[in-house]
Structures are given as structure tokens and as C-alpha cells.
Amino acid sequence: MIEFSEVKKSFGDHVVLDGISFTAPNGKVTGLVGPNGAGKSTAFKILLGLLPADSGACLVDGVPYARCACPGEALGVTFGPEWIPPRMTGEGYLLYVSDLKECGERSADGKRTVAQRKQEVRDLLALVGLTAAADNKVGSYSLGMRQRLGLASALVGQPRNLVLDEPVNGLDIEGVRWVRDYLHTAAQSGRSVLLSSHILSELEMVADDIVMLSQGRVVRSGTLQQVRTSAAQTRGVIVTTNDIPGMLALLQSGGFSAQATPHGVRVADADIHRVASCVGNGSVPVHSIACEETSLEDAFLQQIHSGASVQMRASQSMPANAQAA
């Protein structure tokens, strides 16, 4: 399990994280989303001990990452293919990572044998489809191949928790599907998976929970369905009918803002129960009434735009001398 508790981080006067708290529980895939500059990468770096937090705590299985008995078995991480040395071979890089992690099966003297380490690496290369390129320099790899190698490095030692930053960036359709299936399998086995991605449609297909960051704060969190439902409350209601003009007139006479669609009428920013009551009291035939489908992307854009509006109003309300300061 991965936990953030009231984590704060500033660089000079610039507040990057403003007391974020959330949990990526075991057995689930948790998606961390937010615009550029929201603090996602900083949060990951603090979790790994690469940056100190100003206050608060980041825990992996209940303790700071640096204090884990075997950090490599506690947490696997990838920050992207640009971190992989281009002059190393694919197999050589994974052996290097394996040696750094000092984890996995050990011999009687407590150390892993070369054969054990190499077998684990070969298995991982096969898992991500890089067996044929194992002896090639990483610099000759395509972006997708380097991304696969980065994922393999995160899996060295079979860590109990995974942190993946943009894991499907640069992958082809087959690679994206493989990552998606693997993450589902990892969560089902009891692992905690925390990942960030700008491809929200893909994240929507794999994440159980969503944590949304904006301006260094957690602005929305919950299950994927809860996040989508909270956004849908300000979206429309779709009424399907074979008498579109009649339905449009009925709803407009009831005070609703309604527009014709190819198969019915869309009612903007309305409560579905009020719409149903209005339609039920009329004589226009109705096929169905449903809340408009809301995607994770819709929820994200709604939250970011509403946050920008709030910030703009706050700025406009400040005295001129305060804004100049």
C-alpha cells in the first residue's frame, strides 16, 4: 500500500504540493491525473526519497521507502525511457537494476547467484517481448522498446507495489493492451499500482480509483465511477423519442434549456428526476431518459476549467497593489 499524508513541498515561494493526502490501496490500480505542473512528478520523487518533503509523510507498506527492509521488493518504479543509459544492452541494464535492488531468490550465503539473476532477467525480457533484442544497445531501441524495458526494470524483484509514470507512452496498440492486462493482473494479485498518464481514455480502462491534482492539491478523488458521477451532476440529460419537436416544446415549456439531437432531446444542466417528472406529465412518447455519459476526460476538463475560473475570480478581486506584489 502507498500512502501520502499531508505532504507539502515548495521551491522558494512556489508551492508545488499543498498538503496532499491519498492512498493507493493493495489490490487496486490508482490513477494520478492532473495538468502539467500539478505536482505529480514531485509527488513521485518525494515518495522515492529523491526529494525531501517540507512536511507530511509518504509511506510504502507503512514505512518510508528508504526504511524498507528490501526497497526493491517493496516498490518497483519507472520514470520513463529517457532514464535508461543508451550504451547498455537491454539484458545488461536489467542485470544492473537487479544488482542495485539486491532482492530476489538467494543462495545459502544470502546472495543471489549470477544464474538466478540472469534467469529472472531473461524471464522479464520474454515477458515484455524483448528477448530478441536482449543483446542490443538500448540506444538502438525504438521508443516503444525502451518503454517496455523500463517496465521490465520496474518488475525486477517482483515488488509488492508499483509506481509507473506514463507507462504506455510510445507503445503500439499491442503494447498498450499488454500493459493494461498486466496491471489488471498485478492488482488482482494484491499489489498496489499507482500510475500517472495523460492518456485519460486509456487510464479509464485500467484504473479502479482516481486522484486528481490541480495546483498542488487533491481536488477530486474516489472510485472511477464516483469521479465520473460527480462531473455528471453538472452535465445533461438525454431523452430519446420519435417525436423530437413535441418533446422539445414540452421541455422548453417546462423551463428547461433543451436542444434537439439526432435521436431525441438533450436537456442541459438539469436534474434527471425533474426532467422525468416533466416528461411524465406530458403526452409525448418517451423511449428512454438517462444522464449524459461522462468520461474521465470530461471530469478532468471540468475540474481544471472550474479551478482556473476560481483562480481568475480570486485574482480579479485582489487589490491592484496586491496583484503587483
DAJOBEL-V807395 format. One record per pair of residues at least 12 apart in sequence whose C-alpha atoms are under 10 Angstrom apart, sorted by the first residue. I is the first residue (numbers start at 0). GAP is how many residues later the second one is. If there is no record, write none. Layout:
i/gap
I/GAP
I/GAP
This chain:
i/gap
0/22
0/23
0/24
0/25
0/26
0/27
0/58
0/59
0/60
0/61
0/73
0/74
0/159
0/160
0/161
0/189
0/190
0/191
0/192
0/193
1/20
1/21
1/22
1/23
1/24
1/28
1/45
1/56
1/57
1/58
1/59
1/60
1/61
1/62
1/63
1/73
1/159
1/160
1/161
1/190
1/191
1/192
2/18
2/19
2/20
2/21
2/22
2/44
2/54
2/55
2/56
2/57
2/58
2/59
2/60
2/61
3/15
3/16
3/17
3/18
3/19
3/20
3/39
3/42
3/43
3/52
3/53
3/54
3/55
3/56
4/14
4/15
4/16
4/17
4/18
4/50
4/51
4/52
4/53
4/54
5/12
5/13
5/14
5/15
5/16
5/47
5/49
5/50
5/51
5/52
5/211
6/12
6/13
6/14
6/15
6/36
6/39
6/40
6/46
6/47
6/48
6/49
6/50
6/51
6/209
6/210
7/12
7/13
7/35
7/38
7/44
7/45
7/46
7/47
7/48
7/49
7/208
7/209
8/30
8/33
8/34
8/37
8/42
8/43
8/44
8/45
8/46
8/47
8/207
9/43
9/44
9/206
10/43
14/24
14/200
14/201
14/202
15/21
15/22
15/23
15/24
15/26
15/27
15/198
15/199
15/200
15/201
16/21
16/22
16/23
16/25
16/26
16/36
16/37
16/196
16/197
16/198
16/199
16/200
16/201
17/21
17/36
17/37
17/197
17/198
17/199
17/200
18/35
18/36
18/37
18/38
18/197
18/198
18/199
19/19
19/23
19/36
19/37
19/193
19/196
19/197
19/198
19/199
20/35
20/36
20/37
20/190
20/196
20/197
21/36
21/188
21/189
21/196
21/199
21/200
22/35
22/36
22/169
22/171
22/186
22/188
23/36
23/137
23/167
23/168
23/169
23/170
23/171
23/184
23/185
23/186
23/187
24/36
24/136
24/162
24/165
24/166
24/167
24/168
24/169
24/184
25/35
25/134
25/135
25/160
25/161
25/162
25/163
25/164
25/165
25/166
25/167
26/134
26/157
26/158
26/159
26/160
26/161
26/162
26/163
26/164
26/165
26/166
26/181
27/155
27/156
27/158
27/159
27/160
27/161
27/162
27/163
27/164
27/165
27/166
27/178
27/179
27/180
27/181
28/133
28/154
28/155
28/157
28/158
28/159
28/162
28/163
28/164
28/165
28/166
28/174
28/177
28/178
28/179
28/180
28/181
29/133
29/157
29/162
29/163
29/164
29/165
29/166
29/173
29/176
29/177
29/178
29/179
29/180
29/181
29/192
29/193
29/194
30/133
30/162
30/163
30/164
30/165
30/166
30/169
30/172
30/173
30/175
30/176
30/177
30/178
30/179
30/180
30/181
30/190
30/192
30/193
31/133
31/162
31/163
31/164
31/165
31/166
31/171
31/175
31/177
31/178
31/179
31/180
31/181
31/186
31/189
32/162
32/163
32/164
32/165
32/166
32/167
32/170
32/177
32/178
32/179
32/180
32/181
32/185
32/187
32/263
32/267
33/162
33/163
33/164
33/177
33/178
33/179
33/180
33/181
33/182
33/183
33/184
33/185
33/266
33/267
33/269
33/270
34/163
34/177
34/178
34/179
34/180
34/265
34/266
34/269
35/162
35/177
35/178
35/179
36/176
36/177
36/178
36/179
37/174
37/175
37/176
37/177
37/178
37/179
37/180
38/174
38/175
38/176
38/177
38/178
39/125
39/155
39/156
39/157
39/172
39/173
39/174
39/176
40/38
40/124
40/155
41/174
42/15
42/173
43/14
43/33
43/35
43/119
43/120
43/121
43/150
43/151
43/152
44/34
45/12
45/18
45/19
46/12
46/13
46/17
46/18
46/19
46/116
47/12
47/16
47/17
47/18
47/23
47/27
47/29
47/115
48/15
48/16
48/17
49/16
59/14
59/15
59/100
59/101
59/132
60/13
60/14
60/99
60/100
60/131
69/31
69/32
69/33
69/34
69/87
69/89
70/30
70/31
70/32
70/86
70/88
70/89
71/25
71/26
71/27
71/28
71/29
71/30
71/31
71/32
71/82
71/83
71/84
71/85
71/86
71/87
71/88
71/89
72/28
72/29
72/30
72/31
72/82
72/83
72/84
72/85
72/86
72/87
72/88
73/29
73/83
73/84
73/85
73/86
73/87
73/88
74/26
74/79
74/80
74/81
74/82
74/83
74/84
74/85
74/86
74/87
74/88
74/116
74/117
74/118
75/25
75/75
75/76
75/77
75/78
75/79
75/80
75/81
75/82
75/83
75/84
75/85
75/86
75/87
75/88
75/117
76/73
76/74
76/75
76/76
76/77
76/78
76/79
76/82
76/84
76/85
76/86
76/87
76/88
76/116
76/117
76/118
77/69
77/71
77/72
77/73
77/74
77/75
77/76
77/77
77/84
77/85
77/86
77/87
77/88
77/89
77/117
78/68
78/71
78/72
78/75
78/84
78/85
78/86
78/87
78/88
79/63
79/66
79/67
79/68
79/69
79/70
79/71
79/84
79/85
79/86
79/87
79/88
79/89
80/57
80/61
80/62
80/63
80/64
80/65
80/66
80/67
80/68
80/69
80/70
80/86
80/88
80/89
81/61
81/64
81/65
81/68
82/63
82/67
83/54
83/55
83/62
83/63
83/65
83/66
83/69
84/52
84/53
84/54
85/51
85/52
85/53
85/54
85/55
85/60
86/49
86/50
86/51
86/52
86/53
87/47
87/48
87/49
87/50
87/51
88/44
88/45
88/46
88/47
88/48
88/49
88/50
88/51
88/52
89/31
89/35
89/40
89/41
89/43
89/44
89/45
89/46
89/47
89/48
89/49
89/51
89/55
89/56
89/59
89/60
89/62
89/63
90/27
90/30
90/31
90/33
90/34
90/39
90/40
90/42
90/43
90/44
90/45
90/46
90/47
90/58
91/26
91/29
91/42
91/43
91/44
91/45
91/46
92/28
92/41
92/44
92/45
92/56
92/57
92/60
93/23
93/24
93/26
93/27
93/28
93/30
93/31
93/40
93/55
93/56
93/58
93/59
93/60
93/61
93/62
94/19
94/22
94/23
94/24
94/25
94/26
94/27
94/58
94/61
95/21
95/57
96/24
96/55
96/56
96/57
96/59
96/60
97/14
97/19
97/20
97/22
97/23
97/55
97/56
97/57
97/58
97/59
98/13
98/15
98/18
98/57
100/55
100/56
101/15
101/54
101/55
102/14
102/53
102/54
102/55
102/56
103/12
103/13
103/16
103/52
103/53
103/54
103/55
104/12
104/15
104/52
116/39
116/40
119/35
119/36
119/37
119/38
120/13
120/31
120/32
120/34
120/35
120/36
121/12
122/29
122/33
123/24
123/25
123/27
123/28
123/29
123/31
123/32
124/23
124/24
124/26
124/27
124/28
125/26
126/21
126/25
126/51
126/55
127/17
127/19
127/20
127/21
127/22
127/23
127/24
127/47
127/50
127/51
128/16
128/19
128/20
128/23
128/46
129/15
129/16
129/18
129/19
129/22
132/12
133/15
141/28
141/29
142/26
142/27
142/28
142/29
143/24
143/25
143/26
143/27
143/28
143/31
143/32
144/25
144/26
144/27
144/30
145/24
145/25
146/19
146/20
146/21
146/22
146/23
146/24
146/28
147/19
147/20
147/21
147/22
147/23
147/27
147/31
149/14
149/17
150/13
150/14
150/16
150/17
150/28
157/33
158/32
158/33
159/26
159/27
159/29
159/30
159/31
159/32
159/33
160/25
160/26
160/29
160/30
160/31
160/32
160/33
161/21
161/24
161/25
161/29
161/30
161/31
161/32
161/33
162/29
162/30
162/31
162/32
162/33
163/29
163/30
163/31
163/32
163/33
164/29
164/30
164/31
164/32
164/33
165/29
165/30
165/31
165/32
165/33
165/37
166/12
166/13
166/28
166/29
166/30
167/12
167/28
167/29
167/30
167/31
167/34
167/35
168/28
168/29
168/30
175/26
176/25
178/27
179/22
179/23
179/25
179/26
179/27
180/25
181/24
182/12
182/23
182/24
183/21
183/22
183/23
183/24
186/20
186/21
192/14
192/15
193/13
193/15
193/16
193/17
194/12
194/15
195/14
195/15
197/99
198/98
199/95
199/96
199/97
199/98
199/100
200/94
200/95
200/96
201/94
202/21
202/93
202/94
203/20
203/21
203/91
203/92
203/93
204/19
204/91
205/18
206/16
206/17
207/14
207/15
207/16
207/17
208/12
208/13
208/14
208/15
208/16
208/17
208/18
209/12
209/13
209/14
209/15
209/16
209/17
209/18
209/86
210/12
210/13
210/16
211/15
211/87
211/88
211/91
211/92
212/87
212/90
212/91
213/86
213/89
213/90
213/93
213/94
214/89
214/92
214/93
218/84
218/85
218/88
219/79
219/80
219/83
223/71
223/72
224/69
224/70
224/71
226/67
226/68
226/69
226/72
226/73
227/65
227/66
227/67
227/68
227/69
227/70
227/71
227/72
228/62
228/64
228/65
228/66
228/67
228/70
229/64
229/69
230/62
230/63
230/64
230/65
230/67
230/68
230/69
230/70
230/71
230/72
231/37
231/59
231/60
231/61
231/62
231/63
231/66
231/67
231/70
232/36
232/37
232/38
232/39
232/58
232/59
232/61
233/34
233/35
233/36
233/37
233/58
233/68
234/31
234/32
234/33
234/34
234/35
234/36
234/56
234/57
234/58
234/59
234/63
234/67
235/21
235/22
235/29
235/30
235/31
235/32
235/33
235/34
235/35
235/36
235/54
235/55
235/56
235/57
235/58
236/21
236/28
236/29
236/30
236/31
236/32
236/33
236/34
236/35
236/36
236/38
236/39
236/52
236/53
236/54
236/55
236/56
237/20
237/21
237/22
237/23
237/25
237/26
237/27
237/28
237/29
237/30
237/34
237/37
237/50
237/51
237/52
237/53
237/54
237/55
238/19
238/21
238/22
238/24
238/25
238/26
238/27
238/28
238/33
238/36
238/37
238/40
238/47
238/48
238/49
238/50
238/51
238/52
238/53
239/20
239/21
239/22
239/23
239/24
239/25
239/26
239/45
239/46
239/47
239/48
239/49
239/50
240/21
240/22
240/23
240/24
240/43
240/44
240/45
240/46
240/47
240/48
241/21
241/22
241/42
241/43
241/44
241/45
242/20
242/21
242/22
242/41
242/42
242/43
243/15
243/16
243/17
243/18
243/19
243/20
243/21
243/40
243/41
243/42
244/14
244/15
244/19
244/20
244/39
245/36
245/37
245/38
245/39
246/12
246/13
246/17
246/18
246/32
246/35
246/36
246/37
246/38
246/39
247/12
247/13
247/16
247/17
247/18
247/19
247/36
248/35
249/28
249/29
249/31
249/32
249/33
249/34
250/14
250/15
250/16
250/24
250/27
250/28
250/31
251/15
252/25
253/20
253/21
253/24
253/25
254/23
255/12
255/13
255/14
255/18
255/19
255/22
256/12
256/13
257/12
262/24
263/22
263/23
263/24
263/25
264/24
265/23
265/24
265/25
265/26
266/24
266/25
267/24
269/21
270/20
271/17
271/18
271/19
271/20
272/16
274/14
274/15
275/12
275/13
275/14
